[in-house]
């Protein structure tokens, strides 16, 4: 029997870094973990449609730093930066309400731009979800999204998997499409993965996306770190 492993955790410490980076003193681990989950849930709900790919959290004794990656940073930041400041204050208020943030600890919010959105699995998955929620035919959504992704020169392979009541059918079924190659077992293969769901009037449709961006060798990894 095969054992399916999450492509992100499969490469942790090799190509990927942890999304939450902090060391907890004794008795603070549960509190910090609850804070991380709360921040992620709030931002995912609030930033729907802003193409947010990643939420990373770093903690130190004096500060909590939230790093958000998006292909539409201008929409989040606002004209004079008032959008990001408002969002930071909302996050601070939320954490203080649940008693998960010390008043002496500063909360920082950084917004990073993603230069190549078509090579990011989370953004591609959001594109598919957007198309499905607009009631477009699921096969056309999958096909057009994959063609758009493969047009990007950074991408060598893409796979889109849909599951649920596709096209409003009474019985749920699956649709699996693939272009190029997706080497899931190769550690050096830079495979980006995302799973999400589209909320339809007749139920949820699960969306999974794999994007293969080529192999990363040791010398390339060192160049990236520099």
PyMOL commands that set and color helices and strands:
alter all, ss='L'
color gray80, all
select helices_A, chain A and resi 7-10+29-46+73-77+82-97+117-119+121-133+138-150+166-168+218-225
alter helices_A, ss='H'
color red, helices_A
select strands_A, chain A and resi 20-21+52-59+63-70+106-113+157-164+173-180+189-200+203-215
alter strands_A, ss='S'
color yellow, strands_A
deselect
rebuild
show_as cartoon
